């Protein structure tokens, strides 16, 4: 029996998705006094675009990775990206603790989390899901569809980040302004902004 790069890549990505599912389910804590905020059309449109991106990455069956060094390299990158992304997501959910939710909300004694993955980017779960999207696209055979899925994901993520940023700015004011000056929003790229 010969092991193929496709099998390794897909198995690695599916383990990553299993870890994401565990984080999403186990991380949900019922919180007394939780107030869901900012359920708006932009957020729903963003969620739909993100979902379409994942559907495209999973559903577009393309060419198989061959057994060349390049095929094995793509498989290795896919598995490594899935492992690091799902681990980053698990760490983010664990760091949030009872504040974790699929929808933006405030809970009693809500605090601004700046530790762990939140010291790298302000929205680490979106970054982790981007990594899972890319690893999935690579595992199922890279093609133009991965670029389309990436564009859909970015277009869906931007309004969701803006919505959450408004909530955090309203809640934490100067503390959040200081945090956002030092930690990038979504991609771990740093550049200096002039501050007044």
N, C-alpha and C positions, 0 to 999 in steps of 0.2 A: 504494500500500500504506500503510495507516494503522497507526501504532504505538500499541498500547494499553497502559494502565498495568499490566494483569495481566502482559503479556509482559515488560515491563521489570522488574517486581518479581520475577517467578519467575526470570528470567535472573540477576538480581543475587543472589538467594538461592542459586541453584544454584552460582554462582561461589564464594560464601562457603562452601558445603558442600564444594566441591572443595578449598578451602584447608584446611578442617578435616581432610578425609581425608588430605591430604598431610602435615599436621602429625602426625596420629596414626600414620601409617606410617613416615615418615622419622624421626620423633622416637624411635622404638623402637630403642634401642641394646642389644645384648646386653651384660650386665654380669656380670663374674665375681663370685662370692660374693654374688649377690643372694638375699635371703631374703624370700619373700612372706609377709605377715603378715595376720591378721584376715580370712581368708575365712570369713565367717559368714552366717547366714540373713538378718540385717538388711541386710547389704551386698547380698546377692543380691536381696532383695525391693526394695531401693532401686533397683538397676539395672533390674529389670523394670518398676517404676513409671516411671522415666525413659524407658525404651524405649517404653512405652505412650503416654507424653506425645508423643514425637516421631512415633509412628505416627499418632496422632490429628491432629496438626498437618499431616502430609503427606497423610493419607488422607481427610480430611473435605473433600470438594469442595463448596464453597459458592457464594454469589453472586459474580459477577465484579466487579472494580473498574470503575466506569464512567469515562468520559473527562472527568468534571467536575474542578474544581480539588481537591475532596476526594479523588477517586480517585487523581489524580496525587500529592497530598500523602501519602496512605497508601503509595503505591508508593515515593516518595522516602524516607520513614521506614524502610520495610522494607529497601531497598537499603543505606541508611546504617547501619542496625543490623546487617545481615549483614556489611558490610565492617568495621565497628569491632569486632564480636564475633569474627570469624575472625582479624582482625589481633591482637587481645588474646590469643586462644588460641595463635596462632603464637609470640607473644612469650613467653608463659608456658612453653611447651614448650622453646623455645630457652634460656630462663633456667635451666630445670631441667637441661638437658643430659642426661648419662648417668643421672641420677636419675629421668627421666621413665618412667612406666609406667602402663598402664591399671588395674592392681591396686596397692593399697598394698603397698610393699615397702621394704626397706632394702638398700643396696648397700655395698660396702667403702668406708670413709671417707665415709660419708653426711654431708652438711652441711645445716644449716637454711638454706633459701633465703629471703632477705628483700628481694631487689632486684627491679627491674623491676615487672611486674604484682603480684608478691608484696609490694610496698610499698603497694599499693592495697587488696587483700583477701588473706586467707590461702589462699583456694581460688579463684583466678582462672579456672581451667578450667571450674568449675561455673557461674561468672558468665557466661563467654563462651558456654557452651552454652545458658544461659537466654536470652541475647540472640538466639542462632540459632533457638531455639524460637519466640520472639516474632516474629522477622522472617519465619519460615516461615509462621506463622499469619496474619500480615498479608498476605503475598504471595498466599496461596491463598484470600483473602477472609475478612475478620474476621467472627467469629461467636461464639456462646456456646461453641463447641467449643474456642476458644483459651483461654478461662477455665478450662475443665475440664482441658485439657492443662497449663496453668500450675499448677493445683492438684496434678495428678499429679506434675509435675516437682519441685515443692517438697517434696511428701511423700516422694518417692524420694531427694531430695538430702540431706535432714536426717539420716537414719541413716548415709549414706555419709560425711558430714562428721564426725559424732560418732565413727565408727569411725576415721577418719584422725586426728582430734584426739587420741584415746587413744594411738595409736601414736606420734605426735609428742611428746606429753607424756611418755610413758614413755622416749623416746629422748633428748629434749633438756631435760627438766625445767625448771629456772629460766629458761633461755634462751628456751624456747618460751612460758613463762608471761609473760615480759616482752614478747615479740613480740605475743602475743595481746591484751595490754592496750592496745597502741597501734594495732593493725591489725585491722579488723573481719573476721569470718569469711567472709562470702559476699556481702553487699550493701555497697557502699561508703558506708555511712551511719555516722557517728561519733556516739557519745554517751559521756558520761563515766560510768565505773563507780567506785564507791567501793572503794578497796583498803584492806585491813587493814594 
